[in-house]
Each structure stands twice: as C-alpha cells, then as structure tokens.
Amino acid sequence: MESRKAEKKPPKKPIKLSFILQLILNISLVLLAITLSILMSKEMVYFIHSSIFLQEHANYEVLMERILVFFLYFEFIALIVKYFQENYHFPLRYFLYIGITAMVRLIIVYHDNPVNTLLYSCAILVLVISYYIISSRSKKEKL
C-alpha cells in the first residue's frame, strides 16, 4: 500500500498568466535593448564620421540634436538594464532622467518660439523638483 502512495505524483501547477506576460515583457525588452543598441551604434558611427570629415558648414544644431538622441538611447538601455537588475522593477528616477534629456532636446531643436521654450523650461524645472523630492524621500527612508 505504501508503494502505491509513493507512485502518486503531485499535481502539476498550471502556468500562470502573470508568468506568461512577464516572459513576453522580458523578451520584448531584450529585443528593444538590442534595437536601441543598434541605433546607438549608428549614432556613434555618425559622430566618428563627422569628426573625421570635418565640414566647414557643419550644422551644430543637428549635431547637438544627434548627441541628445544618443543619450536618450543610452538612458533607455540603462533603464532596461536596471529593470533586470532590480528584479523586474523600473526605477522612477530613470524616467525623470529621460524626460529631462528629451525636454532639453526639444529646447535645442525647437527654440524659435519663446513661449514654447519657456514651457519646456518649466517642464524641466518640474522634473528636477520631482527628482529632488524622490531623492530626499529615499534618503529619509534609508535612515
């Protein structure tokens, strides 16, 4: 009789929907990281090409825009890396970094309208204040 009990296998656990969705999310983020790495590499090739073949009529606004796009790629890749390092959690401060960089890019690219530039600057100020609040709050929690 004991041999019959030993032969019984525990019932298999069904695959949870959350596990499947987490797997899809992880695969998608890895593919996104690969795509962003390729695009960041293309920007790096552009920088190298621009620095080797210096043009007298270089458009510095375009260069600054491309540098900021490079940093946006870099920040998104860093965000994905942090997501996996922090056990499938996106830190809020990285979104603030990305937002600040994106707003600076908008100011550099679309600086013709002073009202929009002022609004973009106010948005940066709000993001910086938000970052300060989050940083000071996390420091208090550690104490």
C-alpha positions in Angstrom: 0.0 0.0 0.0 2.9 2.3 0.7 4.3 1.7 -2.7 1.1 3.0 -4.3 1.3 6.2 -2.3 4.9 6.7 -3.3 3.9 6.3 -7.0 1.4 9.1 -6.9 2.8 12.3 -8.4 1.8 15.7 -7.1 -0.5 17.5 -9.5 1.2 19.8 -12.0 0.9 23.5 -11.3 -0.8 25.4 -14.1 1.3 28.0 -15.9 0.1 31.3 -14.5 -1.0 34.1 -16.8 1.3 36.5 -15.0 4.3 34.3 -15.7 3.5 34.3 -19.4 3.0 38.0 -19.5 6.3 38.6 -17.6 8.1 36.4 -20.1 6.6 38.3 -23.1 7.6 41.6 -21.4 11.2 40.4 -20.8 11.6 39.1 -24.3 10.2 42.4 -25.7 12.6 44.4 -23.5 15.6 42.4 -24.7 14.6 42.9 -28.3 14.1 46.6 -27.6 17.5 46.8 -26.0 19.1 45.2 -29.0 17.3 47.6 -31.4 18.3 50.6 -29.3 21.9 49.3 -29.2 22.0 49.1 -32.9 20.6 52.6 -33.3 23.0 54.0 -30.7 25.9 52.4 -32.7 24.6 54.1 -35.8 24.8 57.4 -34.0 28.3 56.6 -32.8 29.3 55.9 -36.4 27.8 59.3 -37.4 29.9 61.0 -34.7 33.1 59.3 -35.8 32.3 60.1 -39.5 31.6 63.8 -38.6 34.7 64.2 -36.6 37.0 62.6 -39.2 35.5 64.5 -42.1 35.0 67.9 -40.5 32.8 70.1 -42.7 33.2 73.8 -42.7 29.4 74.3 -43.0 28.6 72.0 -40.1 25.2 72.4 -38.6 25.8 72.4 -34.9 22.1 72.3 -34.0 21.9 69.0 -35.9 25.0 67.7 -34.1 23.6 68.7 -30.7 20.3 67.0 -31.5 22.0 63.8 -32.5 24.1 63.9 -29.3 21.0 64.2 -27.2 19.3 61.4 -29.2 22.4 59.3 -28.5 21.9 60.0 -24.8 18.3 59.1 -25.0 19.2 55.7 -26.5 21.8 55.3 -23.8 19.3 56.2 -21.0 16.7 53.8 -22.3 19.2 51.0 -22.5 20.3 51.8 -18.9 16.6 51.7 -17.9 16.2 48.3 -19.3 19.4 47.1 -17.6 18.2 48.5 -14.3 14.8 46.8 -14.8 16.5 43.4 -14.8 19.0 44.2 -12.1 16.2 45.4 -9.7 14.1 42.3 -10.0 11.7 43.4 -12.8 11.1 47.0 -11.5 11.6 50.3 -13.3 13.1 53.0 -11.1 11.2 56.2 -11.4 14.3 58.4 -11.4 15.4 56.9 -14.7 12.2 58.1 -16.3 12.9 61.5 -14.9 16.4 61.5 -16.5 14.9 60.5 -19.8 12.2 63.2 -19.5 14.8 65.9 -18.7 17.0 64.9 -21.7 14.0 64.8 -24.0 13.0 68.3 -22.9 16.5 69.7 -23.4 16.5 68.2 -26.9 13.2 69.9 -27.6 14.6 73.2 -26.5 17.7 72.8 -28.7 15.7 71.7 -31.7 12.6 73.9 -31.5 13.9 77.1 -29.9 12.2 79.5 -32.4 9.1 80.1 -30.3 9.9 81.8 -26.9 6.6 80.7 -25.3 7.3 77.0 -26.1 10.9 77.4 -24.9 9.6 78.8 -21.6 7.1 76.0 -21.3 9.8 73.4 -22.0 12.0 75.0 -19.3 9.1 74.9 -16.8 8.7 71.2 -17.6 12.4 70.6 -16.9 12.0 72.5 -13.6 9.1 70.3 -12.6 11.1 67.2 -13.5 14.1 68.4 -11.5 11.9 69.2 -8.5 10.3 65.8 -8.8 13.7 64.2 -8.8 14.8 66.2 -5.7 11.6 65.1 -3.8 12.2 61.5 -4.7 15.8 61.6 -3.8 15.2 63.3 -0.5 12.4 60.9 0.3 14.5 57.8 -0.4 17.4 59.2 1.8 14.9 59.7 4.7 13.7 56.1 4.2 17.3 54.7 4.4 17.8 56.5 7.8 
